[in-house]
Amino acid sequence: MNSIKIILALILTVSLTSCQFGQIKGNGEVVTEERSVTADFDKVRGGSGIDVYLTEGSENKIVVEADENLQNIIETNISNGKLTIRSSKNIGRASAKKVHVTYVSLTSIEASSGADVIGNSVIRSENLSLSASSGADLEVEVFTKNLTAETSSGADLIVTGKAETLDASASSGSELNAKRLQVITCSAKASSGADIVVNVKDKLNAKASSGGDVRYYGDPVSVSKKDSSSGNIRKM
């Protein structure tokens, strides 16, 4: 498992190094710009190493806080109910590259390509999907009925709060930490050196393969385990 994570770290390092060519550095003059909200959205995707902060409010709002010369390359586009945050060019050293998103409701949050996505409010939704990939970090507190959480490619996801059901999957050296998420029923699948930590009350269906690791807290009444290829499932 550690060897997989080392390989992934090397790949990410090489990728980041290659991206340094043609980077635009911030000029140190941080300015704040409110963007037009051209349509409603209930999904958010953050990428390109940008810091995204999510706060519940009475109306959807997008504010970009970044070096003045980076404002025009940080994109905030809305399509089919999804707000996508990315940069059109590689950003180098910057004093700030933050996007503050105020939302009315959310059903999906994605973090990719080294982005940091942080929830400042408890995210309340009947059904909620969380996804972190490609070295991104995602940290949220939720109150939901049905939660789907997925991590891959060295990403980290920390989720706290409450959910009736959790469908968790992690692969390729990523980590999904739901230790402080109270769950009634959980399905957890870890593979390729990934780690999953859950806290389950009633029912757990866990699978681990190829160096994947599933750890669980609580005293579930029903536990189904299936591990293979150096996968590991254990109670904490």
N, CA and C of each residue as an Amber inpcrd file, in Angstrom:
protein
   708
   0.8320000  -1.2010000   0.0000000   0.0000000   0.0000000   0.0000000
   0.8660000   1.2510000   0.0000000   1.9290000   1.2630000   0.8230000
   2.8040000   2.4170000   0.8870000   3.5180000   2.6390000  -0.4370000
   3.9200000   1.5200000  -1.1040000   4.6070000   1.6450000  -2.3850000
   3.7020000   2.2750000  -3.4330000   2.4170000   1.9330000  -3.3960000
   1.4620000   2.5290000  -4.3340000   1.3710000   4.0290000  -4.0990000
   1.3050000   4.4190000  -2.8240000   1.2050000   5.8440000  -2.5030000
   2.4740000   6.5920000  -2.9110000   3.6410000   5.9580000  -2.7500000
   4.8980000   6.5910000  -3.1470000   4.9250000   6.8090000  -4.6540000
   4.5010000   5.7970000  -5.4060000   4.4590000   5.9070000  -6.8650000
   3.5270000   7.0310000  -7.2920000   2.3390000   7.0840000  -6.6550000
   1.3830000   8.1410000  -6.9870000   1.9390000   9.5200000  -6.6560000
   2.6430000   9.6110000  -5.5250000   3.2370000  10.8920000  -5.1390000
   4.2760000  11.3380000  -6.1680000   5.0730000  10.3820000  -6.6640000
   6.0730000  10.7010000  -7.6790000   5.4200000  11.1590000  -8.9700000
   4.3330000  10.4840000  -9.3470000   3.6150000  10.8630000 -10.5630000
   3.0630000  12.2740000 -10.4380000   2.4540000  12.5700000  -9.2760000
   1.9050000  13.9060000  -9.0540000   3.0060000  14.9670000  -9.0500000
   4.1700000  14.6210000  -8.4690000   5.2850000  15.5610000  -8.4340000
   5.7800000  15.8720000  -9.8320000   5.9290000  14.8230000 -10.6510000
   6.3640000  15.0130000 -12.0350000   5.3560000  15.8540000 -12.8020000
   4.0640000  15.5730000 -12.5710000   3.0120000  16.3230000 -13.2570000
   3.0520000  17.7910000 -12.8740000   3.2080000  18.0540000 -11.5680000
   3.2570000  19.4350000 -11.1010000   4.4880000  20.1530000 -11.6290000
   5.6250000  19.4240000 -11.6890000   6.8540000  20.0200000 -12.2030000
   6.6970000  20.4030000 -13.6630000   6.0940000  19.5000000 -14.4440000
   5.8910000  19.7820000 -15.8630000   4.9500000  20.9530000 -16.0650000
   4.0030000  21.1170000 -15.1280000   3.0310000  22.2110000 -15.2360000
   3.6420000  23.5640000 -14.9180000   4.8450000  23.5690000 -14.3160000
   5.4630000  24.8310000 -13.9400000   5.8710000  25.6480000 -15.1590000
   6.0950000  24.9630000 -16.2900000   6.4480000  25.6710000 -17.5020000
   5.2190000  26.4230000 -18.0120000   5.3840000  27.7020000 -18.2960000
   4.2740000  28.4910000 -18.8030000   3.3150000  28.9500000 -17.7290000
   3.7130000  28.8330000 -16.4620000   2.8420000  29.2750000 -15.3750000
   2.7590000  30.8010000 -15.3160000   1.6170000  31.2770000 -14.8480000
   1.4400000  32.7000000 -14.5990000   1.4980000  32.9320000 -13.0930000
   2.4090000  33.7870000 -12.6580000   2.5480000  34.0920000 -11.2390000
   1.6960000  35.3060000 -10.8760000   1.1840000  35.2770000  -9.6480000
   0.3910000  36.4050000  -9.1790000   1.2450000  37.6420000  -8.9840000
   0.6450000  38.8220000  -9.1840000   1.4090000  40.0670000  -9.0470000
   1.3800000  40.6280000  -7.6260000   0.7480000  39.9020000  -6.6970000
   0.7440000  40.3140000  -5.2960000  -0.3230000  41.3180000  -4.9240000
  -1.0680000  41.8070000  -5.8960000  -2.1350000  42.7740000  -5.6290000
  -3.4730000  42.0320000  -5.6000000  -3.9110000  41.6430000  -4.4150000
  -5.1300000  40.8430000  -4.2770000  -6.3620000  41.7330000  -4.3920000
  -7.2630000  41.3350000  -5.2700000  -8.5210000  42.0630000  -5.4490000
  -9.6770000  41.0730000  -5.3640000 -10.8520000  41.5950000  -5.0560000
 -12.0560000  40.7730000  -4.9360000 -13.0430000  41.1690000  -6.0260000
 -13.5670000  40.1640000  -6.6960000 -14.4930000  40.4170000  -7.8010000
 -15.7100000  39.5180000  -7.6750000 -16.8990000  40.1100000  -7.6920000
 -18.1190000  39.3090000  -7.6790000 -18.5010000  38.9710000  -9.1130000
 -18.7150000  37.6850000  -9.3630000 -19.0580000  37.2280000 -10.7040000
 -20.5730000  37.1720000 -10.8950000 -20.9840000  37.3060000 -12.1330000
 -22.4010000  37.1840000 -12.4600000 -22.8340000  35.7310000 -12.3350000
 -23.9690000  35.5090000 -11.7070000 -24.5490000  34.1680000 -11.6250000
 -25.5630000  34.0680000 -12.7550000 -25.1680000  33.4050000 -13.8290000
 -25.9660000  33.3900000 -15.0560000 -27.0950000  32.3730000 -15.0350000
 -27.0450000  31.4400000 -14.0790000 -28.0880000  30.4090000 -13.9790000
 -28.0330000  29.8000000 -12.5890000 -29.1040000  29.1140000 -12.2150000
 -29.1060000  28.4170000 -10.9310000 -28.1540000  27.2270000 -10.9790000
 -27.6150000  26.8560000  -9.8320000 -26.7660000  25.6610000  -9.7510000
 -26.9730000  24.9750000  -8.4090000 -26.8550000  23.6410000  -8.4200000
 -26.8770000  22.8670000  -7.1780000 -25.7240000  21.8670000  -7.1420000
 -24.7800000  22.0540000  -8.0760000 -23.5810000  21.2240000  -8.1350000
 -22.3770000  22.1430000  -8.2750000 -21.2740000  21.7670000  -7.6160000
 -20.0510000  22.5660000  -7.6820000 -18.8670000  21.6500000  -7.9490000
 -18.0080000  22.0700000  -8.8840000 -16.7730000  21.3420000  -9.1650000
 -15.6080000  22.3300000  -9.1160000 -14.6250000  22.0380000  -8.2600000
 -13.4370000  22.8690000  -8.1500000 -12.2270000  22.1470000  -8.7060000
 -11.3870000  22.8490000  -9.4700000 -10.2030000  22.2310000 -10.0550000
  -9.0530000  23.2060000 -10.1570000  -7.9850000  22.7950000 -10.8420000
  -6.8420000  23.6550000 -11.1600000  -6.1450000  24.2320000  -9.9370000
  -6.1720000  23.4980000  -8.8160000  -5.4640000  23.9450000  -7.6230000
  -6.0630000  25.1550000  -6.9420000  -7.2950000  25.4980000  -7.2680000
  -7.9520000  26.6710000  -6.6880000  -8.5980000  26.3110000  -5.3520000
  -8.5960000  27.2550000  -4.4180000  -9.2420000  27.0700000  -3.1160000
 -10.6980000  27.5170000  -3.2190000 -11.6140000  26.6060000  -2.8900000
 -13.0420000  26.8950000  -3.0040000 -13.6880000  26.7750000  -1.6270000
 -14.4510000  27.7920000  -1.2430000 -15.1220000  27.8050000   0.0580000
 -16.6350000  27.8740000  -0.1640000 -17.3540000  26.9520000   0.4680000
 -18.7930000  26.8240000   0.2680000 -19.5460000  27.2830000   1.5120000
 -20.4840000  28.2070000   1.3280000 -21.2680000  28.7380000   2.4370000
 -22.7350000  28.8120000   2.0380000 -23.6120000  28.3050000   2.8930000
 -25.0480000  28.3490000   2.6050000 -25.5700000  29.7800000   2.7320000
 -26.5090000  30.1350000   1.8620000 -27.0960000  31.4670000   1.9140000
 -28.4690000  31.4970000   1.2710000 -29.0420000  32.6770000   1.1870000
 -30.3960000  32.8240000   0.6390000 -30.4070000  32.9200000  -0.8800000
 -29.2380000  33.1580000  -1.4860000 -29.1370000  33.2030000  -2.9400000
 -27.7460000  32.7650000  -3.3770000 -27.6620000  32.2550000  -4.6100000
 -26.3790000  31.8230000  -5.1420000 -25.4970000  33.0360000  -5.4410000
 -24.2250000  32.9210000  -5.0720000 -23.3050000  34.0360000  -5.2440000
 -21.8960000  33.4910000  -5.4570000 -21.1140000  34.1700000  -6.2850000
 -19.7440000  33.7450000  -6.5850000 -18.8160000  34.9440000  -6.4430000
 -17.8250000  34.8330000  -5.5710000 -16.8570000  35.9100000  -5.3660000
 -15.4530000  35.3330000  -5.5140000 -14.6550000  35.9520000  -6.3850000
 -13.2790000  35.5060000  -6.6140000 -12.3170000  36.4560000  -5.9110000
 -11.4790000  35.8940000  -5.0570000 -10.4490000  36.6570000  -4.3420000
  -9.0970000  36.1600000  -4.8320000  -8.4110000  36.9760000  -5.6140000
  -7.1650000  36.5100000  -6.2340000  -6.2920000  37.6870000  -6.6360000
  -5.0300000  37.3850000  -6.9390000  -4.1460000  38.4090000  -7.4780000
  -4.8060000  39.0380000  -8.7070000  -4.6360000  40.3300000  -8.8510000
  -5.3400000  41.0830000  -9.8960000  -5.1110000  40.4980000 -11.2920000
  -3.8840000  40.0550000 -11.5770000  -3.6010000  39.5530000 -12.9240000
  -4.0770000  38.1190000 -13.1440000  -4.6250000  37.4930000 -12.0950000
  -5.1450000  36.1300000 -12.2340000  -6.6610000  36.1080000 -12.4020000
  -7.2980000  37.2370000 -12.1540000  -8.7610000  37.2740000 -12.1910000
  -9.3180000  36.8060000 -13.5340000  -8.6610000  37.2070000 -14.6210000
  -9.2290000  36.8820000 -15.9310000  -8.9440000  35.4550000 -16.3880000
  -8.1190000  34.7050000 -15.6380000  -7.8940000  33.3090000 -16.0360000
  -8.5910000  32.3230000 -15.0910000  -9.1660000  32.8340000 -14.0070000
  -9.9730000  31.9810000 -13.1290000 -11.4050000  31.9960000 -13.6490000
 -11.8510000  30.8420000 -14.1060000 -13.1570000  30.7380000 -14.7500000
 -14.2100000  30.1950000 -13.7870000 -15.3900000  30.7540000 -13.8460000
 -16.5310000  30.2890000 -13.0470000 -17.7210000  30.1490000 -13.9950000
 -17.8670000  28.9650000 -14.5530000 -18.8940000  28.7300000 -15.5660000
 -20.0160000  27.8590000 -15.0190000 -21.2410000  28.1630000 -15.3970000
 -22.4050000  27.3850000 -14.9810000 -23.0420000  26.7510000 -16.2040000
 -23.2090000  25.4280000 -16.1580000 -23.8360000  24.7050000 -17.2580000
 -24.5870000  23.5060000 -16.7050000 -25.8190000  23.3440000 -17.1140000
 -26.6530000  22.2160000 -16.6790000 -26.6990000  22.0790000 -15.1580000
 -26.8030000  23.2080000 -14.4780000 -26.9250000  23.1970000 -13.0300000
 -25.6360000  22.9800000 -12.2700000 -24.5010000  22.9670000 -12.9760000
 -23.2000000  22.7610000 -12.3180000 -22.3110000  23.9950000 -12.4760000
 -21.7700000  24.4630000 -11.3550000 -20.7760000  25.5260000 -11.3480000
 -19.3980000  24.8880000 -11.4020000 -18.6520000  25.1730000 -12.4680000
 -17.3030000  24.6380000 -12.6280000 -16.2910000  25.7600000 -12.4330000
 -15.3520000  25.5290000 -11.5160000 -14.3310000  26.5160000 -11.1840000
 -12.9790000  25.9650000 -11.6100000 -12.2890000  26.6880000 -12.4630000
 -10.9970000  26.2360000 -12.9690000 -10.2190000  27.4470000 -13.4790000
  -8.9610000  27.1880000 -13.8650000  -8.1770000  28.2520000 -14.4820000
  -7.8710000  27.8700000 -15.9260000  -7.8660000  28.8540000 -16.8030000
  -7.6090000  28.5920000 -18.2170000  -6.1260000  28.4080000 -18.4970000
  -5.2670000  28.8580000 -17.5550000  -3.8240000  28.6820000 -17.6700000
  -3.2740000  28.2270000 -16.3250000  -2.0810000  27.6550000 -16.3400000
  -1.4600000  27.1990000 -15.0960000  -1.0900000  28.3970000 -14.2220000
  -1.4720000  28.3090000 -12.9570000  -1.1610000  29.3780000 -12.0060000
   0.0440000  28.9740000 -11.1660000   1.0350000  29.8580000 -11.0940000
   2.2030000  29.6180000 -10.2620000   1.9870000  30.1800000  -8.8680000
   3.0170000  30.7810000  -8.3080000   2.9040000  31.3580000  -6.9700000
   1.9040000  32.5090000  -6.9800000   1.0160000  32.4970000  -5.9860000
  -0.0130000  33.5300000  -5.9180000  -0.2860000  33.8960000  -4.4690000
  -0.6070000  35.1590000  -4.2310000  -0.9900000  35.5870000  -2.8850000
  -2.3490000  35.0290000  -2.5170000  -3.2300000  34.8810000  -3.5100000
  -4.5550000  34.2990000  -3.2820000  -5.1090000  33.7720000  -4.5950000
  -5.7870000  32.6540000  -4.5090000  -6.5360000  32.0980000  -5.6520000
  -7.7520000  31.3740000  -5.0630000  -8.6550000  32.1920000  -4.5250000
  -9.8000000  31.6750000  -3.7830000 -11.1060000  32.0330000  -4.4940000
 -12.0530000  31.0920000  -4.3960000 -13.4020000  31.3650000  -4.8870000
 -14.3750000  31.0710000  -3.7540000 -15.1420000  32.0800000  -3.3580000
 -16.1270000  31.9450000  -2.2920000 -17.5000000  31.7470000  -2.9370000
 -18.0930000  30.5960000  -2.6830000 -19.3790000  30.2570000  -3.2910000
 -20.4650000  30.2430000  -2.2200000 -21.4710000  31.0650000  -2.4150000
 -22.6620000  31.0050000  -1.5660000 -23.7300000  30.2400000  -2.3390000
 -24.3110000  29.2400000  -1.7070000 -25.2700000  28.3730000  -2.3920000
 -26.5850000  28.3200000  -1.6180000 -27.6670000  28.0440000  -2.3420000
 -28.9650000  27.8230000  -1.7110000 -29.1110000  26.3610000  -1.3280000
 -28.7330000  25.4650000  -2.2400000 -28.7580000  24.0230000  -1.9730000
 -27.7230000  23.3430000  -2.8560000 -27.2350000  22.1820000  -2.3870000
 -26.2420000  21.4320000  -3.1500000 -26.5990000  19.9530000  -3.1620000
 -26.3820000  19.3180000  -4.3170000 -26.5750000  17.8700000  -4.4320000
 -25.2920000  17.1590000  -4.8400000 -24.2810000  17.9220000  -5.2770000
 -23.0330000  17.3090000  -5.7290000 -21.8740000  18.2750000  -5.5300000
 -20.7570000  17.7460000  -4.9890000 -19.5340000  18.5270000  -4.8120000
 -18.3650000  17.7010000  -5.3260000 -17.5560000  18.2910000  -6.1990000
 -16.3920000  17.6110000  -6.7530000 -15.1440000  18.4670000  -6.5460000
 -14.0430000  17.7920000  -6.2190000 -12.7470000  18.4540000  -6.1300000
 -11.7690000  17.6570000  -6.9820000 -11.0280000  18.3360000  -7.8580000
 -10.1110000  17.6300000  -8.7420000  -8.8570000  18.4580000  -8.9860000
  -7.8380000  17.8050000  -9.5110000  -6.6330000  18.4890000  -9.9810000
  -6.0310000  19.4370000  -8.9520000  -5.8390000  18.9280000  -7.7290000
  -5.1520000  19.6890000  -6.6980000  -5.9470000  20.7920000  -6.0420000
  -7.2320000  20.8700000  -6.3160000  -8.0650000  21.8990000  -5.6830000
  -8.3110000  21.5670000  -4.2160000  -8.5820000  22.5980000  -3.4210000
  -9.0240000  22.4310000  -2.0340000 -10.4440000  22.9660000  -1.9430000
 -11.3870000  22.1020000  -1.5950000 -12.7820000  22.5120000  -1.4730000
 -13.2100000  22.3220000  -0.0250000 -13.6360000  23.4050000   0.6130000
 -13.9580000  23.3990000   2.0360000 -15.3980000  23.8720000   2.2470000
 -16.1510000  23.1250000   3.0410000 -17.5010000  23.5410000   3.3890000
 -17.5030000  24.3590000   4.6650000 -17.9850000  25.5920000   4.6030000
 -18.0790000  26.4430000   5.7860000 -19.4000000  26.2720000   6.5200000
 -20.3720000  25.6270000   5.8700000 -21.6900000  25.3930000   6.4620000
 -22.0110000  23.9070000   6.3960000 -22.9200000  23.4610000   7.2590000
 -23.4110000  22.0830000   7.1670000 -24.2200000  21.9640000   5.8800000
 -23.8890000  20.9840000   5.0610000 -24.5800000  20.8060000   3.7830000
 -25.7490000  19.8580000   3.9870000 -26.9520000  20.3870000   3.8060000
 -28.1730000  19.6230000   4.0440000 -28.8200000  19.2970000   2.7020000
 -29.0250000  17.9810000   2.4710000 -29.6020000  17.5600000   1.2030000
 -30.1630000  16.1560000   1.3500000 -31.2550000  15.8800000   0.6560000
 -31.8280000  14.5310000   0.6840000 -30.8360000  13.5130000   0.1360000
 -30.2440000  13.8480000  -1.0040000 -29.2370000  13.0030000  -1.6440000
 -28.0270000  13.8690000  -1.9670000 -26.8400000  13.3630000  -1.6530000
 -25.6270000  14.1490000  -1.8550000 -24.5120000  13.2620000  -2.3900000
 -23.7760000  13.7910000  -3.3740000 -22.6420000  13.0870000  -3.9610000
 -21.3700000  13.8950000  -3.7340000 -20.3140000  13.2250000  -3.2330000
 -19.0160000  13.8480000  -3.0030000 -17.9600000  13.1030000  -3.8050000
 -17.0480000  13.8320000  -4.4260000 -15.9980000  13.1960000  -5.2170000
 -14.7170000  14.0100000  -5.1330000 -13.5910000  13.3180000  -4.8730000
 -12.2810000  13.9680000  -4.8490000 -11.3110000  13.1280000  -5.6730000
 -10.5480000  13.7770000  -6.5590000  -9.6410000  13.0410000  -7.4350000
  -8.3830000  13.8480000  -7.7240000  -7.3640000  13.1630000  -8.2100000
  -6.1430000  13.8030000  -8.7080000  -5.5050000  14.7640000  -7.7130000
  -5.2610000  14.2610000  -6.4950000  -4.5470000  15.0390000  -5.4940000
  -5.3200000  16.1740000  -4.8670000  -6.6250000  16.2120000  -5.0730000
  -7.4530000  17.2750000  -4.4880000  -7.8200000  16.9460000  -3.0470000
  -8.2440000  17.9710000  -2.3030000  -8.7240000  17.8090000  -0.9290000
 -10.1570000  18.3210000  -0.8410000 -11.0070000  17.5570000  -0.1690000
 -12.4020000  17.9450000   0.0220000 -12.7700000  17.6980000   1.4760000
 -13.2870000  18.7210000   2.1540000 -13.6500000  18.5860000   3.5670000
 -14.9960000  19.2620000   3.8120000 -15.9900000  18.4610000   4.2430000
 -17.3360000  18.9930000   4.4460000 -18.0170000  18.3190000   5.6340000
 -19.0100000  19.0260000   6.1920000 -19.9150000  18.4530000   7.1810000
 -21.2840000  18.3650000   6.5270000 -21.9470000  17.2050000   6.6810000
 -23.2040000  16.9920000   5.9650000 -24.3120000  16.5200000   6.9060000
 -25.5330000  16.7180000   6.4570000 -26.7130000  16.1510000   7.1050000
 -27.6040000  15.7020000   5.9570000 -27.5930000  14.3900000   5.6620000
 -28.2430000  13.8970000   4.4650000 -28.8180000  12.5070000   4.6840000
 -29.7170000  12.1220000   3.7990000 -30.2910000  10.7830000   3.8710000
 -29.3930000   9.7850000   3.1580000 -29.0900000  10.0620000   1.8980000
 -28.2810000   9.1520000   1.0890000 -27.0210000   9.8670000   0.6160000
 -25.8720000   9.3290000   1.0030000 -24.5940000   9.9490000   0.6580000
 -23.7440000   8.9930000  -0.1660000 -23.2130000   9.4990000  -1.2710000
 -22.2340000   8.7790000  -2.0810000 -20.9180000   9.5370000  -2.0080000
 -19.8320000   8.8390000  -1.6770000 -18.5260000   9.4870000  -1.5570000
 -17.4840000   8.6570000  -2.2920000 -16.6810000   9.3250000  -3.1090000
 -15.7060000   8.6230000  -3.9410000 -14.3950000   9.3930000  -3.9760000
 -13.2840000   8.6730000  -3.8320000 -11.9670000   9.2890000  -3.9540000
 -11.0900000   8.4480000  -4.8720000 -10.1160000   9.1090000  -5.5240000
  -9.2000000   8.3970000  -6.4110000  -7.9270000   9.2070000  -6.6080000
  -6.8910000   8.5420000  -7.0860000  -5.6560000   9.1990000  -7.5220000
  -5.0530000  10.1410000  -6.4880000  -4.8560000   9.6220000  -5.2670000
  -4.1590000  10.3780000  -4.2360000  -4.9300000  11.5060000  -3.5970000
  -6.2250000  11.5830000  -3.8330000  -7.0460000  12.6450000  -3.2380000
  -7.4240000  12.2960000  -1.8050000  -7.8110000  13.3200000  -1.0370000
  -8.2550000  13.1360000   0.3490000  -9.6510000  13.7200000   0.5140000
 -10.5120000  12.9790000   1.2040000 -11.8640000  13.4580000   1.5010000
 -12.1440000  13.2320000   2.9770000 -12.5220000  14.2890000   3.6770000
 -12.9330000  14.1960000   5.0760000 -14.3810000  14.6420000   5.1630000
 -15.2500000  13.7580000   5.6560000 -16.6630000  14.0960000   5.7730000
 -17.1420000  13.7810000   7.1840000 -17.8450000  14.7170000   7.7900000
 -18.3920000  14.5550000   9.1360000 -19.8970000  14.8160000   9.0870000
 -20.5740000  14.5390000  10.2070000 -21.9990000  14.8190000  10.2750000
 -22.8380000  13.5630000  10.4070000 -23.9760000  13.5140000   9.6750000
 -24.8940000  12.3780000   9.7630000 -25.4280000  12.0070000   8.3840000
 -25.6100000  10.6860000   8.1730000 -26.2260000  10.1770000   6.9520000
 -26.8880000   8.8450000   7.2720000 -28.0170000   8.5770000   6.6420000
 -28.6550000   7.2810000   6.8490000 -27.8810000   6.1900000   6.1200000
 -27.5460000   6.4300000   4.8570000 -26.7840000   5.4550000   4.0840000
 -25.5410000   6.1140000   3.5010000 -24.4680000   5.3380000   3.4260000
 -23.2210000   5.8050000   2.8220000 -22.7130000   4.7560000   1.8470000
 -22.4810000   5.1730000   0.6150000 -21.8370000   4.3320000  -0.3950000
 -20.4650000   4.9380000  -0.6460000 -19.4180000   4.2980000  -0.0960000
 -18.0720000   4.8610000  -0.1370000 -17.1510000   4.0000000  -0.9910000
 -16.3620000   4.6430000  -1.8380000 -15.3710000   3.9190000  -2.6320000
 -14.1040000   4.7580000  -2.7380000 -12.9640000   4.0810000  -2.6370000
 -11.6770000   4.7660000  -2.7110000 -10.7000000   3.8990000  -3.4940000
  -9.8860000   4.5340000  -4.3400000  -8.9360000   3.7870000  -5.1560000
  -7.6580000   4.5860000  -5.3540000  -6.6210000   3.9030000  -5.8260000
  -5.3810000   4.5430000  -6.2670000  -4.7460000   5.4580000  -5.2320000
  -4.5400000   4.9120000  -4.0250000  -3.8090000   5.6440000  -3.0000000
  -4.5330000   6.8150000  -2.3830000  -5.8180000   6.9120000  -2.5840000
  -6.5950000   8.0120000  -2.0000000  -7.0750000   7.6540000  -0.5980000
  -7.5940000   8.6460000   0.1180000  -8.0870000   8.4240000   1.4770000
  -9.4790000   9.0220000   1.6360000 -10.3680000   8.2450000   2.2380000
 -11.7330000   8.6950000   2.5210000 -11.9730000   8.5100000   4.0130000
 -12.0130000   9.6120000   4.7370000 -12.1490000   9.5740000   6.1940000
 -13.5580000  10.0010000   6.5930000 -14.3650000   9.0210000   7.0100000
 -15.7260000   9.2900000   7.4790000 -15.8870000   8.8230000   8.9220000
 -14.7960000   8.8930000   9.6840000 -14.8160000   8.4390000  11.0770000
 -15.8330000   9.2160000  11.9040000 -15.9850000  10.4990000  11.6150000
 -16.8900000  11.3530000  12.3920000 -18.2200000  11.5870000  11.6720000
 -18.5280000  10.6870000  10.7570000 -19.8260000  10.7010000  10.0840000
 -20.6560000   9.5560000  10.6420000 -21.7590000   9.8670000  11.2850000
 -22.6210000   8.8300000  11.8490000 -23.5000000   8.2450000  10.7450000
 -23.3310000   6.9320000  10.5170000 -24.0180000   6.2620000   9.4170000
 -24.7780000   5.0470000   9.9430000 -25.9750000   4.8120000   9.4040000
 -26.7450000   3.6330000   9.7950000 -26.3490000   2.4290000   8.9490000
 -26.3360000   2.6060000   7.6410000 -25.9770000   1.5300000   6.7100000
 -24.8610000   2.0060000   5.8000000 -23.8580000   1.1290000   5.5810000
 -22.6950000   1.5530000   4.8000000 -22.1960000   0.4510000   3.8760000
 -21.8440000   0.8540000   2.6610000 -21.1200000   0.0070000   1.7270000
 -19.7810000   0.6760000   1.4700000 -18.6730000  -0.0520000   1.6980000
 -17.3440000   0.5410000   1.5550000 -16.4590000  -0.3610000   0.7020000
 -15.8180000   0.2360000  -0.2990000 -14.9630000  -0.5310000  -1.2020000
 -13.6520000   0.2140000  -1.4040000 -12.5380000  -0.4190000  -0.9760000
 -11.2120000   0.1910000  -1.0990000 -10.3220000  -0.6880000  -1.9680000
  -9.5650000  -0.0640000  -2.8730000  -8.6860000  -0.8270000  -3.7540000
  -7.4310000  -0.0310000  -4.0750000  -6.4170000  -0.7230000  -4.5600000
  -5.1940000  -0.0890000  -5.0540000  -4.5580000   0.8680000  -4.0540000
  -4.3800000   0.3790000  -2.8170000  -3.6780000   1.1560000  -1.8050000
  -4.4610000   2.2830000  -1.1830000  -5.7580000   2.3140000  -1.3980000
  -6.5920000   3.3770000  -0.8230000  -7.0430000   3.0150000   0.5850000
  -7.4240000   4.0280000   1.3640000  -7.8870000   3.8410000   2.7450000
  -9.2930000   4.4100000   2.9130000 -10.1360000   3.6630000   3.6270000
 -11.4650000   4.1460000   3.9950000 -11.6590000   3.9350000   5.4890000
 -12.1550000   4.9580000   6.1750000 -12.5120000   4.8460000   7.5880000
 -13.9670000   5.2680000   7.7280000 -14.7870000   4.4040000   8.3520000
 -16.2100000   4.7030000   8.5120000 -16.6540000   4.4320000   9.9470000
 -17.8360000   4.9370000  10.2830000 -18.4290000   4.7420000  11.6030000
 -19.8730000   4.2990000  11.3790000 -20.1640000   3.0210000  11.6560000
 -21.4310000   2.4190000  11.2410000 -22.2220000   1.9000000  12.4360000
 -23.5380000   2.1200000  12.3900000 -24.4010000   1.6880000  13.4810000
 -25.0090000   0.3030000  13.2530000 -25.6130000   0.0710000  12.0740000
 -26.3880000  -1.1570000  11.8730000 -25.7660000  -2.1640000  10.9160000
 -25.4640000  -1.7310000   9.6870000 -25.0730000  -2.6930000   8.6620000
 -23.8890000  -2.1900000   7.8490000 -22.8780000  -3.0790000   7.6870000
 -21.6880000  -2.7460000   6.9050000 -21.4060000  -3.8390000   5.8840000
 -21.2120000  -3.4190000   4.6450000 -20.7640000  -4.3120000   3.5780000
 -19.4320000  -3.7720000   3.0930000 -18.3340000  -4.4680000   3.4120000
 -16.9980000  -3.9490000   3.1330000 -16.2230000  -4.8660000   2.1970000
 -15.5260000  -4.2410000   1.2360000 -14.6610000  -4.9640000   0.3170000
 -13.3190000  -4.2470000   0.2350000 -12.2360000  -5.0280000   0.2430000
 -10.8970000  -4.4480000   0.1380000 -10.0390000  -5.3330000  -0.7530000
  -9.3230000  -4.7180000  -1.6870000  -8.4860000  -5.4850000  -2.6030000
  -7.2470000  -4.6900000  -2.9800000  -6.2310000  -5.3930000  -3.4590000
  -5.0190000  -4.7600000  -3.9890000  -4.4180000  -3.7280000  -3.0360000
  -4.2680000  -4.1310000  -1.7690000  -3.6670000  -3.2410000  -0.7850000
  -4.5990000  -2.2000000  -0.2230000  -5.8730000  -2.2810000  -0.5600000
  -6.8530000  -1.3570000   0.0050000  -7.1320000  -1.6810000   1.4610000
  -7.5930000  -0.7020000   2.2130000  -7.7880000  -0.8580000   3.6540000
  -9.1200000  -0.2300000   4.0610000  -9.9850000  -1.0170000   4.7100000
 -11.2390000  -0.5000000   5.2580000 -11.2120000  -0.6860000   6.7660000
 -11.3340000   0.4110000   7.5080000 -11.4060000   0.3500000   8.9660000
 -12.7560000   0.8990000   9.4020000 -13.3460000   0.2660000  10.4070000
 -14.6640000   0.7430000  10.8260000 -14.7890000   0.8440000  12.3380000
 -15.5200000   1.8730000  12.7570000 -15.8470000   2.1080000  14.1570000
 -17.3220000   1.7990000  14.3600000 -17.7090000   1.6480000  15.6130000
 -19.0880000   1.3160000  15.9280000 -19.2740000  -0.1820000  16.1000000
 -20.5030000  -0.5950000  16.3790000 -20.8320000  -2.0080000  16.5680000
 -22.0110000  -2.3990000  15.6760000 -21.7740000  -2.4430000  14.3580000
 -22.8600000  -2.7990000  13.4510000 -23.3890000  -4.2030000  13.7230000
 -24.7040000  -4.3580000  13.6120000 -25.3430000  -5.6520000  13.8520000
 -24.9500000  -6.6550000  12.7820000 -24.8260000  -6.1820000  11.5520000
 -24.4950000  -7.0530000  10.4230000 -23.2390000  -6.5450000   9.7300000
 -22.2450000  -7.4390000   9.5730000 -21.0030000  -7.0790000   8.8920000
 -20.6830000  -8.1320000   7.8390000 -20.5510000  -7.6960000   6.6010000
 -20.1520000  -8.5740000   5.5050000 -18.7820000  -8.1230000   5.0190000
 -17.8130000  -9.0530000   4.9990000 -16.4480000  -8.7040000   4.6180000
 -15.9850000  -9.5360000   3.4230000 -15.2630000  -8.8890000   2.5420000
 -14.6340000  -9.5930000   1.4340000 -13.3210000  -8.9010000   1.1110000
 -12.2000000  -9.5890000   1.4170000 -10.9040000  -9.0050000   1.1050000
 -10.0950000  -9.9550000   0.2370000  -9.2540000  -9.3800000  -0.6190000
  -8.4230000 -10.1630000  -1.5240000  -7.1950000  -9.3590000  -1.9120000
  -6.1710000 -10.0440000  -2.4020000  -4.9660000  -9.3830000  -2.9090000
  -4.4030000  -8.3640000  -1.9230000  -4.1610000  -8.8290000  -0.6890000
  -3.5710000  -8.0090000   0.3730000  -4.4860000  -6.8910000   0.8520000
  -5.7530000  -6.9570000   0.5310000  -6.7070000  -6.0080000   1.0970000
  -6.9570000  -6.3290000   2.5550000  -7.3900000  -5.3350000   3.3250000
  -7.5650000  -5.5370000   4.7540000  -8.8210000  -4.8330000   5.2580000
  -9.5990000  -5.5400000   6.0760000 -10.8010000  -4.9840000   6.6950000
 -10.7180000  -5.2570000   8.1860000 -10.8460000  -4.2270000   9.0110000
 -10.7320000  -4.4730000  10.4440000 -11.5450000  -3.4710000  11.2610000
 -11.9870000  -3.9540000  12.4150000 -12.7230000  -3.1140000  13.3640000
 -11.7340000  -2.3650000  14.2350000 -12.0390000  -1.1140000  14.5390000
 -11.1510000  -0.2960000  15.3590000 -11.7000000  -0.2020000  16.7840000
